[in-house]
């Protein structure tokens, strides 16, 4: 998702959307930053929401589908 956003918009910075993670990635320089400026909420999906996606909304073979 983030790579597609960067490709289509040119916005080089992305932040993890996982609860408790604060790292940023800079597509322009290919650098990882352990932290950065505080962003407006929400900064992650709800902790009780499984990843990937909401429970029951992702096919059981989602990982194999991504590798096609």
C-alpha positions as CSV (number, residue, x, y, z in Angstrom):
1,X,0.0,0.0,0.0
2,X,2.7,2.5,1.0
3,X,4.8,1.8,-2.1
4,X,1.8,2.3,-4.3
5,X,1.1,5.6,-2.6
6,X,4.7,6.7,-3.1
7,X,4.7,5.7,-6.7
8,X,1.4,7.5,-7.5
9,X,2.0,10.7,-5.4
10,X,5.7,11.1,-4.9
11,X,5.2,11.4,-1.1
12,X,8.5,9.8,0.1
13,X,7.8,9.3,3.8
14,X,5.6,6.6,5.4
15,X,5.1,5.6,9.0
16,X,4.1,2.2,10.3
17,X,0.4,1.9,11.0
18,X,0.9,-1.0,13.4
19,X,0.0,-0.3,17.1
20,X,3.1,0.6,19.1
21,X,5.4,1.1,16.1
22,X,6.8,4.5,15.4
23,X,9.3,3.9,12.6
24,X,9.3,5.9,9.3
25,X,10.6,4.8,5.9
26,X,11.9,7.4,3.4
27,X,11.5,6.0,-0.2
28,X,13.5,9.0,-1.5
29,X,16.7,8.0,0.4
30,X,15.9,4.4,1.2
31,X,16.5,5.1,4.9
32,X,14.7,3.8,8.0
33,X,14.1,6.2,10.9
34,X,13.3,4.7,14.3
35,X,11.0,7.6,15.1
36,X,9.9,10.9,13.8
37,X,7.4,13.7,14.4
38,X,4.1,12.9,16.1
39,X,1.3,12.6,13.6
40,X,-2.4,13.3,14.0
41,X,-4.4,10.3,15.2
42,X,-5.1,7.6,14.4
43,X,-1.5,6.4,14.2
44,X,-2.4,2.7,14.0
45,X,-5.3,0.3,13.5
46,X,-7.1,-0.7,16.7
47,X,-4.9,-3.1,18.7
48,X,-7.7,-5.7,18.8
49,X,-7.9,-5.7,15.0
50,X,-5.8,-8.5,13.6
51,X,-3.4,-7.9,10.7
52,X,-3.8,-8.3,7.8
53,X,-7.2,-6.7,7.8
54,X,-10.3,-7.2,9.9
55,X,-11.0,-10.7,11.2
56,X,-13.1,-12.7,8.8
57,X,-12.5,-10.2,5.9
58,X,-9.3,-11.7,4.6
59,X,-9.3,-15.0,2.7
60,X,-7.6,-17.9,4.4
61,X,-5.0,-18.2,1.5
62,X,-4.1,-14.5,1.6
63,X,-0.4,-15.1,1.8
64,X,-0.3,-17.4,-1.2
65,X,-2.4,-14.9,-3.1
66,X,0.2,-12.2,-2.5
67,X,3.0,-14.4,-3.9
68,X,1.2,-15.0,-7.3
